[in-house]
Amino acid sequence: MNHLKMISALSNAFGPSGFEDDVVALARSFAPQSARIEEDSLRNLYIHRQENTGGKPVLQLDAHSDEVGFMVQAIRPNGTLKFIPLGSWVNSNIPAHKVKVRTRDGSLISGVTAAKPPHFMTAEEKAKMPALEDMSIDVGASSPEEAKERFGIRVAAPAAPDVAFEYDEKHDLMIGKAFDNRLGCAAILAALEKLAGEQLAVDVVGAMAAQEEMGTRGGERDRPPCKIRYCHCV
């Protein structure tokens, strides 16, 4: 397996909390073909080694598949999108991000997070942390009707940062988004590949939790259908 290619695909995948579908599909595609794969209703993913026999202590390799992002809360009269965060953000880090917004037909369109320009701010506003309720995502629509009908935006649509993965071979550096925790997902898949065919004293299960960025909402239920005696978090 080309691990760099796998990391690139996982990092680039659209998967804010509650919308991990693309990441889960990729993880399935990179998992060993012999593995037994299960999902639960929250989209927590479990990858069981073919060599697991049952009756042994279970070693769970655990990561999470989601990333921080946003959700459209309303469409403003000027066509920009009011949003709420999915996961924890520092407000000052939000404006001027390029993002992708998922439309009603499942496609992704580009937008930019925006706040009030400095030349429209009072001295008091310039000294404060920007308020989330004053920010918007601008996709280019000029009215709610255009946002809905032409751009296919609906309330509750998810959005995520639009950052393309890069690898700087000279300095051996990776640049991208969602490294928390797609690198953990990649480490699990690489470990399962490495362990293929090995006879171990434990049964190994790779687990990728959904909605971890929302207070481990999915991770709290991240349990394979067997009794875990040991757990290792990636």
Contacts in CASP RR format, 6 or more apart in sequence:
PFRMAT RR
TARGET T0000
AUTHOR 0000-0000-0000
METHOD contacts of the structure
MODEL  1
MNHLKMISALSNAFGPSGFEDDVVALARSFAPQSARIEEDSLRNLYIHRQ
ENTGGKPVLQLDAHSDEVGFMVQAIRPNGTLKFIPLGSWVNSNIPAHKVK
VRTRDGSLISGVTAAKPPHFMTAEEKAKMPALEDMSIDVGASSPEEAKER
FGIRVAAPAAPDVAFEYDEKHDLMIGKAFDNRLGCAAILAALEKLAGEQL
AVDVVGAMAAQEEMGTRGGERDRPPCKIRYCHCV
1 30 0 8 1.000
1 189 0 8 1.000
1 190 0 8 1.000
1 193 0 8 1.000
3 186 0 8 1.000
3 190 0 8 1.000
4 167 0 8 1.000
6 30 0 8 1.000
6 186 0 8 1.000
6 189 0 8 1.000
6 190 0 8 1.000
7 165 0 8 1.000
7 174 0 8 1.000
7 182 0 8 1.000
7 183 0 8 1.000
7 186 0 8 1.000
8 165 0 8 1.000
8 167 0 8 1.000
9 26 0 8 1.000
9 30 0 8 1.000
10 23 0 8 1.000
10 26 0 8 1.000
10 27 0 8 1.000
10 30 0 8 1.000
10 178 0 8 1.000
10 182 0 8 1.000
10 185 0 8 1.000
10 186 0 8 1.000
11 165 0 8 1.000
11 174 0 8 1.000
11 176 0 8 1.000
11 177 0 8 1.000
11 178 0 8 1.000
11 179 0 8 1.000
11 182 0 8 1.000
12 164 0 8 1.000
12 165 0 8 1.000
12 177 0 8 1.000
13 22 0 8 1.000
13 23 0 8 1.000
13 26 0 8 1.000
13 178 0 8 1.000
13 182 0 8 1.000
14 22 0 8 1.000
14 100 0 8 1.000
14 102 0 8 1.000
14 108 0 8 1.000
14 158 0 8 1.000
14 160 0 8 1.000
15 21 0 8 1.000
15 22 0 8 1.000
15 23 0 8 1.000
15 65 0 8 1.000
15 66 0 8 1.000
15 67 0 8 1.000
15 158 0 8 1.000
15 160 0 8 1.000
15 178 0 8 1.000
16 66 0 8 1.000
16 67 0 8 1.000
16 68 0 8 1.000
16 69 0 8 1.000
16 70 0 8 1.000
16 71 0 8 1.000
16 86 0 8 1.000
16 158 0 8 1.000
16 159 0 8 1.000
16 160 0 8 1.000
16 213 0 8 1.000
17 66 0 8 1.000
17 67 0 8 1.000
17 68 0 8 1.000
17 69 0 8 1.000
17 86 0 8 1.000
17 87 0 8 1.000
17 210 0 8 1.000
17 211 0 8 1.000
17 212 0 8 1.000
17 213 0 8 1.000
17 214 0 8 1.000
17 217 0 8 1.000
18 43 0 8 1.000
18 66 0 8 1.000
18 86 0 8 1.000
18 158 0 8 1.000
18 210 0 8 1.000
18 211 0 8 1.000
18 214 0 8 1.000
19 66 0 8 1.000
19 102 0 8 1.000
19 158 0 8 1.000
20 43 0 8 1.000
20 65 0 8 1.000
20 66 0 8 1.000
20 210 0 8 1.000
20 211 0 8 1.000
21 43 0 8 1.000
23 65 0 8 1.000
23 66 0 8 1.000
23 182 0 8 1.000
23 185 0 8 1.000
23 208 0 8 1.000
24 39 0 8 1.000
24 43 0 8 1.000
24 45 0 8 1.000
24 65 0 8 1.000
24 208 0 8 1.000
27 45 0 8 1.000
27 47 0 8 1.000
27 65 0 8 1.000
27 185 0 8 1.000
27 189 0 8 1.000
27 208 0 8 1.000
28 37 0 8 1.000
28 45 0 8 1.000
30 189 0 8 1.000
31 37 0 8 1.000
31 47 0 8 1.000
31 189 0 8 1.000
31 192 0 8 1.000
32 47 0 8 1.000
32 49 0 8 1.000
32 50 0 8 1.000
32 192 0 8 1.000
32 193 0 8 1.000
32 196 0 8 1.000
34 49 0 8 1.000
34 50 0 8 1.000
34 196 0 8 1.000
35 47 0 8 1.000
35 48 0 8 1.000
35 49 0 8 1.000
35 50 0 8 1.000
35 192 0 8 1.000
36 47 0 8 1.000
36 48 0 8 1.000
36 50 0 8 1.000
36 52 0 8 1.000
37 45 0 8 1.000
37 46 0 8 1.000
37 47 0 8 1.000
37 48 0 8 1.000
38 45 0 8 1.000
38 46 0 8 1.000
38 48 0 8 1.000
38 224 0 8 1.000
38 225 0 8 1.000
39 45 0 8 1.000
39 46 0 8 1.000
40 46 0 8 1.000
40 221 0 8 1.000
42 210 0 8 1.000
42 211 0 8 1.000
42 217 0 8 1.000
42 218 0 8 1.000
42 221 0 8 1.000
43 65 0 8 1.000
43 210 0 8 1.000
44 207 0 8 1.000
44 208 0 8 1.000
44 209 0 8 1.000
44 210 0 8 1.000
44 218 0 8 1.000
44 219 0 8 1.000
44 221 0 8 1.000
44 222 0 8 1.000
45 65 0 8 1.000
45 207 0 8 1.000
45 208 0 8 1.000
45 210 0 8 1.000
46 205 0 8 1.000
46 206 0 8 1.000
46 207 0 8 1.000
46 224 0 8 1.000
46 225 0 8 1.000
47 188 0 8 1.000
47 189 0 8 1.000
47 192 0 8 1.000
47 205 0 8 1.000
47 206 0 8 1.000
47 207 0 8 1.000
47 208 0 8 1.000
48 203 0 8 1.000
48 205 0 8 1.000
48 206 0 8 1.000
48 224 0 8 1.000
49 192 0 8 1.000
49 195 0 8 1.000
49 196 0 8 1.000
49 203 0 8 1.000
49 204 0 8 1.000
49 205 0 8 1.000
50 196 0 8 1.000
50 197 0 8 1.000
51 195 0 8 1.000
51 196 0 8 1.000
51 197 0 8 1.000
51 198 0 8 1.000
51 199 0 8 1.000
51 200 0 8 1.000
52 203 0 8 1.000
52 204 0 8 1.000
52 205 0 8 1.000
53 203 0 8 1.000
54 203 0 8 1.000
54 226 0 8 1.000
55 203 0 8 1.000
56 200 0 8 1.000
56 201 0 8 1.000
56 202 0 8 1.000
56 203 0 8 1.000
57 201 0 8 1.000
57 202 0 8 1.000
57 203 0 8 1.000
57 229 0 8 1.000
57 230 0 8 1.000
58 202 0 8 1.000
58 203 0 8 1.000
58 204 0 8 1.000
58 205 0 8 1.000
58 224 0 8 1.000
58 226 0 8 1.000
58 227 0 8 1.000
58 228 0 8 1.000
58 229 0 8 1.000
58 230 0 8 1.000
59 202 0 8 1.000
59 203 0 8 1.000
59 204 0 8 1.000
59 205 0 8 1.000
59 230 0 8 1.000
59 231 0 8 1.000
59 232 0 8 1.000
60 204 0 8 1.000
60 205 0 8 1.000
60 206 0 8 1.000
60 207 0 8 1.000
60 224 0 8 1.000
60 228 0 8 1.000
60 230 0 8 1.000
60 231 0 8 1.000
60 232 0 8 1.000
61 187 0 8 1.000
61 188 0 8 1.000
61 191 0 8 1.000
61 192 0 8 1.000
61 204 0 8 1.000
61 205 0 8 1.000
61 206 0 8 1.000
61 207 0 8 1.000
61 232 0 8 1.000
61 234 0 8 1.000
62 188 0 8 1.000
62 206 0 8 1.000
62 207 0 8 1.000
62 208 0 8 1.000
62 209 0 8 1.000
62 222 0 8 1.000
62 231 0 8 1.000
62 232 0 8 1.000
62 233 0 8 1.000
62 234 0 8 1.000
63 181 0 8 1.000
63 184 0 8 1.000
63 185 0 8 1.000
63 187 0 8 1.000
63 188 0 8 1.000
63 207 0 8 1.000
63 208 0 8 1.000
63 209 0 8 1.000
63 233 0 8 1.000
63 234 0 8 1.000
64 181 0 8 1.000
64 185 0 8 1.000
64 208 0 8 1.000
64 209 0 8 1.000
64 210 0 8 1.000
64 211 0 8 1.000
64 212 0 8 1.000
64 213 0 8 1.000
64 219 0 8 1.000
65 181 0 8 1.000
65 182 0 8 1.000
65 185 0 8 1.000
65 208 0 8 1.000
65 209 0 8 1.000
65 210 0 8 1.000
66 209 0 8 1.000
66 210 0 8 1.000
66 211 0 8 1.000
66 212 0 8 1.000
66 213 0 8 1.000
66 214 0 8 1.000
67 160 0 8 1.000
67 161 0 8 1.000
67 177 0 8 1.000
67 178 0 8 1.000
67 180 0 8 1.000
67 182 0 8 1.000
67 213 0 8 1.000
68 85 0 8 1.000
68 86 0 8 1.000
68 87 0 8 1.000
68 88 0 8 1.000
68 89 0 8 1.000
68 160 0 8 1.000
68 213 0 8 1.000
69 85 0 8 1.000
69 86 0 8 1.000
69 87 0 8 1.000
69 89 0 8 1.000
69 158 0 8 1.000
69 159 0 8 1.000
69 160 0 8 1.000
69 161 0 8 1.000
69 213 0 8 1.000
70 83 0 8 1.000
70 84 0 8 1.000
70 85 0 8 1.000
70 86 0 8 1.000
70 99 0 8 1.000
70 113 0 8 1.000
70 137 0 8 1.000
70 158 0 8 1.000
70 159 0 8 1.000
70 160 0 8 1.000
71 83 0 8 1.000
71 84 0 8 1.000
71 85 0 8 1.000
71 86 0 8 1.000
71 156 0 8 1.000
71 157 0 8 1.000
71 158 0 8 1.000
71 159 0 8 1.000
72 81 0 8 1.000
72 82 0 8 1.000
72 83 0 8 1.000
72 101 0 8 1.000
72 137 0 8 1.000
72 153 0 8 1.000
72 154 0 8 1.000
72 155 0 8 1.000
72 156 0 8 1.000
72 157 0 8 1.000
72 158 0 8 1.000
72 159 0 8 1.000
73 81 0 8 1.000
73 82 0 8 1.000
73 83 0 8 1.000
73 84 0 8 1.000
73 155 0 8 1.000
74 81 0 8 1.000
74 82 0 8 1.000
74 155 0 8 1.000
75 81 0 8 1.000
75 82 0 8 1.000
75 141 0 8 1.000
75 144 0 8 1.000
75 147 0 8 1.000
75 148 0 8 1.000
75 153 0 8 1.000
75 155 0 8 1.000
76 82 0 8 1.000
76 136 0 8 1.000
76 144 0 8 1.000
77 143 0 8 1.000
77 144 0 8 1.000
78 142 0 8 1.000
78 143 0 8 1.000
79 140 0 8 1.000
79 141 0 8 1.000
79 142 0 8 1.000
79 143 0 8 1.000
79 144 0 8 1.000
79 146 0 8 1.000
79 147 0 8 1.000
80 114 0 8 1.000
80 136 0 8 1.000
80 137 0 8 1.000
80 138 0 8 1.000
80 139 0 8 1.000
80 141 0 8 1.000
81 101 0 8 1.000
81 136 0 8 1.000
81 137 0 8 1.000
81 138 0 8 1.000
81 139 0 8 1.000
81 147 0 8 1.000
81 153 0 8 1.000
81 157 0 8 1.000
81 159 0 8 1.000
82 133 0 8 1.000
82 136 0 8 1.000
83 135 0 8 1.000
83 136 0 8 1.000
83 137 0 8 1.000
83 159 0 8 1.000
84 132 0 8 1.000
85 94 0 8 1.000
85 132 0 8 1.000
86 158 0 8 1.000
86 213 0 8 1.000
86 214 0 8 1.000
87 213 0 8 1.000
87 214 0 8 1.000
87 215 0 8 1.000
88 213 0 8 1.000
91 129 0 8 1.000
91 130 0 8 1.000
91 131 0 8 1.000
91 132 0 8 1.000
91 135 0 8 1.000
92 129 0 8 1.000
92 130 0 8 1.000
94 113 0 8 1.000
94 115 0 8 1.000
94 130 0 8 1.000
94 132 0 8 1.000
94 135 0 8 1.000
95 113 0 8 1.000
95 114 0 8 1.000
95 115 0 8 1.000
95 130 0 8 1.000
95 135 0 8 1.000
96 112 0 8 1.000
96 113 0 8 1.000
96 114 0 8 1.000
97 112 0 8 1.000
97 113 0 8 1.000
97 161 0 8 1.000
97 162 0 8 1.000
98 110 0 8 1.000
98 111 0 8 1.000
98 112 0 8 1.000
98 161 0 8 1.000
98 162 0 8 1.000
98 163 0 8 1.000
99 110 0 8 1.000
99 111 0 8 1.000
99 112 0 8 1.000
99 113 0 8 1.000
99 137 0 8 1.000
99 159 0 8 1.000
99 160 0 8 1.000
99 161 0 8 1.000
99 162 0 8 1.000
100 108 0 8 1.000
100 109 0 8 1.000
100 110 0 8 1.000
100 111 0 8 1.000
100 159 0 8 1.000
100 160 0 8 1.000
100 161 0 8 1.000
100 162 0 8 1.000
101 108 0 8 1.000
101 109 0 8 1.000
101 110 0 8 1.000
101 111 0 8 1.000
101 137 0 8 1.000
101 139 0 8 1.000
101 153 0 8 1.000
101 157 0 8 1.000
101 158 0 8 1.000
101 159 0 8 1.000
102 108 0 8 1.000
102 157 0 8 1.000
102 158 0 8 1.000
102 159 0 8 1.000
103 109 0 8 1.000
103 151 0 8 1.000
103 152 0 8 1.000
103 153 0 8 1.000
103 154 0 8 1.000
103 157 0 8 1.000
104 152 0 8 1.000
104 153 0 8 1.000
104 154 0 8 1.000
104 157 0 8 1.000
105 152 0 8 1.000
109 139 0 8 1.000
109 151 0 8 1.000
110 139 0 8 1.000
110 162 0 8 1.000
111 137 0 8 1.000
111 138 0 8 1.000
111 139 0 8 1.000
111 140 0 8 1.000
111 159 0 8 1.000
111 162 0 8 1.000
112 137 0 8 1.000
112 138 0 8 1.000
113 135 0 8 1.000
113 136 0 8 1.000
113 137 0 8 1.000
113 138 0 8 1.000
114 135 0 8 1.000
114 136 0 8 1.000
114 137 0 8 1.000
114 138 0 8 1.000
115 130 0 8 1.000
115 134 0 8 1.000
115 135 0 8 1.000
115 136 0 8 1.000
116 125 0 8 1.000
116 130 0 8 1.000
116 134 0 8 1.000
118 126 0 8 1.000
137 159 0 8 1.000
139 147 0 8 1.000
139 151 0 8 1.000
139 153 0 8 1.000
140 151 0 8 1.000
141 147 0 8 1.000
141 150 0 8 1.000
141 151 0 8 1.000
141 153 0 8 1.000
147 153 0 8 1.000
148 154 0 8 1.000
160 177 0 8 1.000
160 178 0 8 1.000
161 177 0 8 1.000
163 175 0 8 1.000
163 176 0 8 1.000
163 177 0 8 1.000
164 176 0 8 1.000
165 174 0 8 1.000
165 175 0 8 1.000
165 176 0 8 1.000
165 177 0 8 1.000
166 174 0 8 1.000
166 175 0 8 1.000
166 176 0 8 1.000
167 173 0 8 1.000
167 174 0 8 1.000
167 175 0 8 1.000
168 174 0 8 1.000
168 175 0 8 1.000
181 212 0 8 1.000
181 234 0 8 1.000
184 234 0 8 1.000
185 208 0 8 1.000
187 234 0 8 1.000
188 206 0 8 1.000
188 207 0 8 1.000
188 208 0 8 1.000
188 234 0 8 1.000
191 204 0 8 1.000
192 204 0 8 1.000
192 206 0 8 1.000
195 204 0 8 1.000
202 230 0 8 1.000
203 226 0 8 1.000
205 224 0 8 1.000
205 226 0 8 1.000
207 222 0 8 1.000
207 224 0 8 1.000
209 216 0 8 1.000
209 218 0 8 1.000
209 219 0 8 1.000
209 222 0 8 1.000
210 217 0 8 1.000
210 218 0 8 1.000
210 219 0 8 1.000
211 217 0 8 1.000
211 218 0 8 1.000
211 219 0 8 1.000
212 218 0 8 1.000
212 219 0 8 1.000
END
